[in-house]
Amino acid sequence: MEEYYLGWINQLEDGLKSWGIVSVPGRYRLVVVSGMGGSGIVGDYVSVLSSVLGGPPVVVSKSHLLPRYVSGDDLVFVVSYSGNTLETRLAYREALGRGSRIVVVSSDGLLEEEAKRNNIPFIPVVKGIAPRTALPHMLYGILGVLDSSGYTIVSKSVAEAAYRFIAEFMGDIVDSAYRLAGFLAENRGLLILAGHTPYEPLLIRGKNEFNENSKIPVKVETAPEWMHNDIVGWENPYENKYTVILVRDPSDRVGSRLVEFMENIYVRRGYPVYMVELKGDNILEKLLYGSLLLGLASVKLARMRGLDPLKTASIAEYKSRVGEIFH
């Protein structure tokens, strides 16, 4: 599975080649990204990029239920790597019924068929890999549509620079990921993945990677909100063993100080702490850097535990019953 992550270079390159092949001119009130799991997290990334870099309001929906306020005034990206995720297909039908402008992002499947049948723009992404590892291609697909449609969050030149950055630092990322995996294998316990805003989507993405690849539960804690609730939970927790990964942007003075404060609390409790410092010239590069590092670390940890990171038995069980549940 490591090759899927190492193939991010190719995904970014392919995303740049097809940048803006779909344009949806018009005036939209909101940009909505609907998807589940590894597809849904793409919406979180688009949202935080728009929040930091400037762009249209972005709403993320990870449900079969589309928010009631979504209407014909909105641009809806329906994202499902397989194209068969039932919850996302139901949200697609809701958007279609409300007259929203829709763009489908998928590798193939039923959503591709429905998009063609309804003359909906379709963005194809790389086929034959684990859905969660297709993040770069799906992300660049959406950013390219927005850029070509007059709703630029990330320009093509910035996206090209991020591609070159990841290519340059691939070796560093791999080495850092394997060191992190070794730390986690040695210091077993409930994993706490902590950091500061605006990188909460990266922390959630990391949680999901360790869930699916390493088969372990993970708790996410984000400052400064952490200082107003989670911090008190560490005053008198049930006795257990915890291991902490801290993620910080060293160029963010306040964020770094918040994380240092968090570190003091964890260390005071006697928990082993590993610091991940994000590299890159902007938030896009830092998100890609951190995502690749945590993803590779989760796969390496699975190997160390003698587990197959590709297998997700519990998700397969759920999907075998999803039709019955939603019938």
C-alpha positions in Angstrom: 0.0 0.0 0.0 3.0 2.3 0.5 3.2 2.7 -3.3 -0.2 4.4 -3.3 1.2 7.1 -1.1 4.4 7.4 -2.9 2.3 7.8 -6.1 1.1 11.1 -4.8 3.7 12.7 -7.1 1.9 11.2 -10.1 -1.5 12.2 -8.8 -0.5 15.8 -8.4 1.0 15.8 -11.9 -2.1 14.3 -13.4 -4.2 16.8 -11.4 -2.2 19.7 -12.9 -2.5 18.3 -16.5 -6.3 18.2 -16.1 -6.5 21.4 -14.1 -9.7 23.3 -15.0 -10.9 20.9 -17.7 -14.3 21.5 -16.3 -15.7 25.1 -15.8 -19.0 26.0 -14.2 -19.5 29.7 -14.9 -22.2 31.5 -13.0 -22.8 33.1 -9.6 -23.1 30.8 -6.6 -24.0 31.6 -3.0 -22.1 28.6 -1.5 -19.7 25.9 -2.5 -20.8 22.6 -1.0 -18.7 19.5 -0.9 -20.5 16.2 -0.1 -18.7 13.0 0.6 -17.9 10.3 3.1 -14.6 9.0 4.6 -11.5 9.6 2.5 -13.6 11.4 -0.1 -15.3 13.7 2.5 -12.1 14.9 4.0 -11.3 16.6 0.6 -14.1 19.0 1.5 -12.5 19.8 4.8 -9.3 20.7 3.0 -11.1 22.9 0.4 -12.9 24.6 3.3 -9.8 25.4 5.3 -7.9 26.5 2.2 -10.7 28.9 1.4 -10.8 30.1 5.0 -7.0 30.9 5.1 -6.3 31.9 1.5 -9.5 33.6 0.7 -12.3 32.2 -1.4 -16.0 31.4 -1.4 -17.8 30.1 1.6 -17.4 26.3 1.7 -19.8 23.9 3.4 -18.8 20.3 4.0 -21.5 17.6 4.3 -20.6 14.1 5.4 -24.0 12.5 5.4 -26.8 11.1 3.3 -28.7 14.3 4.3 -27.9 17.4 2.4 -28.4 20.6 4.5 -31.8 22.0 4.0 -30.4 25.4 3.0 -28.6 24.1 0.0 -30.5 25.2 -3.1 -30.3 26.1 -6.8 -28.1 29.0 -5.9 -25.3 26.7 -4.8 -22.5 24.8 -6.4 -22.3 21.2 -5.1 -19.3 18.9 -5.5 -20.3 15.3 -5.0 -17.2 13.3 -4.2 -17.0 9.5 -4.0 -13.9 7.7 -5.0 -15.7 4.5 -5.8 -18.8 6.3 -7.2 -20.9 3.8 -5.3 -21.1 5.2 -1.7 -24.8 5.1 -0.9 -24.9 8.1 1.4 -23.2 10.2 -1.2 -25.5 9.0 -4.0 -28.5 10.0 -1.8 -27.0 13.4 -1.3 -26.4 13.7 -5.0 -30.1 13.0 -5.7 -31.1 15.6 -3.1 -28.9 18.3 -4.8 -30.3 17.3 -8.2 -33.8 17.6 -7.0 -33.1 21.1 -5.6 -31.7 22.4 -8.9 -28.1 22.9 -7.5 -25.2 23.1 -10.0 -23.5 19.8 -9.5 -20.0 18.5 -10.3 -19.2 14.8 -9.6 -15.7 13.7 -8.7 -15.1 10.0 -8.8 -13.1 7.2 -10.3 -16.1 5.5 -11.9 -19.1 3.6 -10.5 -22.8 4.5 -10.3 -22.2 8.2 -9.8 -20.4 8.4 -13.1 -23.3 6.7 -14.8 -25.8 9.1 -13.2 -23.7 12.1 -14.1 -23.6 11.1 -17.7 -27.3 10.3 -17.8 -28.1 13.7 -16.3 -25.5 15.7 -18.2 -23.6 16.6 -15.0 -19.9 17.6 -15.3 -17.7 14.7 -14.2 -14.1 14.9 -12.9 -12.3 11.5 -13.3 -9.6 10.5 -10.8 -7.0 7.8 -10.7 -8.5 4.3 -10.6 -7.5 1.1 -8.8 -6.1 2.4 -5.5 -7.4 2.7 -1.9 -9.9 5.6 -1.8 -8.2 7.3 1.1 -5.0 7.5 -0.9 -6.6 9.4 -3.7 -6.6 12.7 -1.8 -4.3 14.8 -4.0 -6.1 14.0 -7.3 -9.6 14.6 -5.8 -8.4 17.8 -4.1 -6.7 19.2 -7.3 -9.8 18.3 -9.3 -12.0 20.5 -7.2 -9.5 23.3 -6.9 -9.0 23.3 -10.6 -12.8 23.6 -11.3 -13.1 26.5 -8.9 -10.0 28.3 -10.4 -11.4 28.0 -13.9 -14.8 29.1 -12.8 -13.8 32.4 -11.2 -13.8 31.2 -7.6 -10.1 30.7 -7.2 -8.9 29.4 -3.8 -5.6 28.0 -5.1 -4.2 29.1 -8.5 -2.6 26.7 -10.8 0.9 28.3 -10.2 0.5 27.7 -6.4 -0.6 24.1 -7.1 2.4 23.6 -9.4 4.7 24.9 -6.6 3.2 22.4 -4.2 3.8 19.5 -6.6 7.5 20.5 -6.9 7.7 20.8 -3.1 6.4 17.3 -2.5 8.7 15.9 -5.1 11.7 17.6 -3.5 10.8 16.5 0.1 9.5 13.0 -0.6 12.6 11.3 0.9 12.4 13.5 4.0 8.7 12.7 4.4 9.3 8.9 4.1 12.1 9.0 6.7 10.1 11.1 9.1 7.0 8.8 8.7 9.0 5.7 9.5 10.6 7.3 12.6 7.1 8.3 13.8 5.8 4.7 13.2 8.7 3.3 15.3 7.9 5.7 18.1 4.2 4.6 18.1 5.1 0.9 18.0 7.4 1.4 21.0 5.0 3.6 23.0 1.7 1.7 22.7 -1.5 3.3 24.0 -4.5 5.3 23.0 -3.2 7.8 20.4 -3.8 11.5 20.9 -3.3 13.5 17.7 -3.1 17.1 18.8 -2.3 20.5 17.1 -3.6 23.9 16.4 -5.9 25.7 14.0 -6.2 26.0 11.1 -4.9 22.4 10.8 -7.8 20.6 12.4 -8.7 18.9 9.0 -5.1 17.5 8.9 -5.5 16.1 12.4 -8.9 14.5 11.4 -7.3 13.1 8.2 -4.5 11.7 10.3 -7.0 10.1 12.7 -8.8 8.5 9.8 -5.5 7.1 8.4 -4.5 5.5 11.7 -8.1 4.2 12.1 -8.2 2.5 8.7 -4.6 1.6 8.1 -3.3 0.8 11.6 -6.6 -0.4 13.1 -6.4 1.8 16.3 -8.7 4.4 17.8 -7.5 8.0 17.9 -8.6 11.1 19.8 -8.1 14.5 18.1 -7.5 17.6 20.2 -7.1 21.1 18.6 -6.0 24.3 20.2 -7.1 26.9 21.1 -10.5 25.1 21.6 -8.6 22.5 23.6 -7.9 25.0 26.3 -11.6 25.4 27.0 -12.6 21.8 27.5 -10.2 18.9 26.7 -7.6 20.3 29.0 -9.7 19.8 32.1 -10.2 16.1 31.1 -6.5 15.6 31.6 -6.8 16.7 35.3 -8.0 13.4 36.5 -8.4 10.8 33.7 -9.0 7.1 34.2 -5.7 5.3 34.5 -4.7 4.3 31.0 -1.8 4.6 28.6 -1.7 7.3 26.1 0.7 8.3 23.3 0.7 11.8 21.8 1.6 13.1 18.4 1.8 16.9 18.3 1.5 18.7 15.0 2.6 22.3 14.6 3.4 24.9 12.0 6.7 26.4 13.2 6.1 29.6 11.2 2.9 30.2 13.2 4.1 31.9 16.4 0.8 31.7 18.3 0.1 28.2 17.1 3.5 27.0 18.2 3.1 28.5 21.6 -0.3 26.9 22.0 1.2 23.5 21.1 4.0 24.1 23.5 1.5 24.6 26.3 -0.3 21.4 25.3 3.0 19.6 25.4 3.6 20.7 28.9 0.3 19.2 30.0 0.9 15.9 28.3 4.4 15.6 29.6 3.3 16.4 33.1 1.0 13.4 32.9 3.9 11.3 31.9 2.8 10.6 28.3 5.4 10.1 25.5 5.2 12.9 23.0 6.4 13.1 19.4 6.5 16.4 17.6 5.7 16.7 13.9 6.7 20.1 12.3 5.0 20.9 9.1 7.2 22.1 6.2 6.2 24.2 3.2 5.8 27.8 2.1 2.0 27.9 2.4 -1.0 26.0 3.9 -1.5 23.8 0.8 2.1 22.5 0.9 1.9 22.0 4.7 -1.4 20.1 4.4 0.0 17.8 1.7 3.3 17.3 3.6 1.5 16.4 6.9 -1.1 14.2 5.1 1.6 12.2 3.4 3.7 11.8 6.5 0.9 10.7 8.7 -0.5 8.4 6.0 2.8 6.6 5.5 3.4 6.4 9.2 0.0 4.7 9.6 0.8 2.1 7.0 4.3 1.4 8.5 2.7 1.0 11.9 0.2 -1.5 10.5 3.1 -3.5 9.0 4.9 -3.4 12.4 1.7 -4.8 14.0 1.5 -7.6 11.4 -1.7 -6.1 9.9 -2.8 -5.5 6.3 -3.4 -1.8 6.0 -5.6 -2.3 3.0 -8.2 -4.5 4.7 -11.1 -2.7 6.5 -13.3 -5.6 7.6 -15.6 -3.4 9.7 -16.3 -1.0 6.8 -17.0 -4.0 4.6 -19.4 -5.4 7.1 -21.2 -2.0 7.2 -21.4 -1.8 3.4 -22.9 -5.2 3.2 -25.8 -4.0 5.3 -26.0 -0.4 4.2 -28.9 -1.1 1.7 -30.9 -2.7 4.5 -30.2 0.2 6.9 -31.2 2.9 4.4 -34.1 1.0 2.8 
